[in-house]
Amino acid sequence: MNHVIEFTKAALHPLPFNLYTLLRMARIPARANRVESLGPKRFEVRHLRWYICALLFLGSTVNYIDRGTIAILAPHLEKLFN
């Protein structure tokens, strides 16, 4: 009965409906994400932050090893390239 009164008040209101009023009338929770409810589910990668951390760690490790290798080979490279 309360929903009927709210619908009547909203219908008689001179201004256009706002989104909250429309969601209440349709009995859709206000926190529902409209994009997810209308379209296909978004692609999700589980534990994405750990993949990013692993890539950063791997990149740092390769950089560290590469710098060490260049430091060891520096005298030979200087002779080779003059």
C-alpha positions in Angstrom: 0.0 0.0 0.0 2.9 2.3 0.8 4.3 1.8 -2.7 1.0 2.9 -4.2 1.1 6.1 -2.3 4.7 6.8 -3.3 3.9 6.1 -6.9 1.0 8.5 -6.8 3.1 11.2 -5.2 5.8 10.7 -7.8 3.2 10.7 -10.7 1.7 14.0 -9.5 5.0 15.7 -8.9 5.5 18.6 -11.4 9.2 17.9 -11.9 10.5 14.9 -13.9 11.4 11.8 -11.9 14.8 11.4 -10.5 16.7 8.1 -10.7 16.2 7.2 -7.1 12.4 7.5 -7.4 12.4 5.4 -10.6 14.5 2.7 -8.9 12.2 2.6 -5.9 9.1 2.3 -8.2 10.8 -0.5 -10.1 11.9 -2.2 -6.9 15.5 -2.3 -8.0 18.0 -1.8 -5.2 19.6 1.7 -5.4 23.1 0.3 -5.1 22.6 -2.0 -8.2 25.0 -1.2 -11.0 23.0 -0.3 -14.0 25.8 -1.2 -16.5 26.3 -4.7 -15.1 22.6 -5.4 -14.9 21.9 -4.5 -18.5 25.0 -5.7 -20.4 27.3 -8.7 -20.3 29.5 -9.3 -17.4 32.9 -7.5 -17.5 36.1 -9.5 -18.0 37.8 -10.0 -14.6 41.3 -11.1 -13.8 41.6 -12.7 -10.5 44.5 -11.5 -8.2 45.5 -8.8 -10.8 47.6 -6.9 -8.2 49.7 -9.9 -7.6 50.4 -10.4 -11.3 51.4 -6.7 -11.5 53.7 -7.1 -8.4 55.3 -10.3 -9.9 55.9 -8.4 -13.2 57.5 -5.5 -11.4 59.7 -7.9 -9.3 60.7 -9.8 -12.5 61.6 -6.6 -14.3 63.7 -5.4 -11.3 65.5 -8.7 -11.1 66.3 -8.7 -14.8 67.5 -5.1 -14.6 69.8 -6.0 -11.6 71.3 -9.0 -13.3 71.8 -7.1 -16.6 73.6 -4.3 -14.8 75.9 -6.8 -13.1 76.7 -8.5 -16.4 77.5 -5.2 -18.1 79.7 -4.2 -15.2 81.7 -7.5 -15.5 81.9 -7.2 -19.3 82.8 -3.5 -19.4 86.6 -3.9 -19.9 86.0 -6.4 -22.7 83.4 -4.2 -24.4 85.7 -1.2 -24.2 88.4 -3.0 -26.0 86.0 -4.4 -28.6 84.3 -1.1 -29.4 87.3 1.1 -28.7 
